[in-house]
Amino acid sequence: MYLQTIMLLLRAEGLHSCPQMAWSQVRRTVTEFVSPPADLILFCALSTGYEDETVKYVRTGRALLDETVTFVQA
């Protein structure tokens, strides 16, 4: 929820962001550049910036809500 909140705040200011959660898998490599204290690791990162609308890219599709969610009536 922490990153989601930051991402929503960034969008409110006109910025785009991309969470990157795989940093913990390459922590030894990252440590060489970031030099965190010995008892900490970089667990995630968040790329932030303005969208370059001149760059062409394909947006990835998303599954339909019915394919991924089951609503249960209480």
Beta strands, then each sheet from edge to edge (+ up, - down):
strand 1: 16-20
strand 2: 45-49
sheet 1: 1+ 2-
end
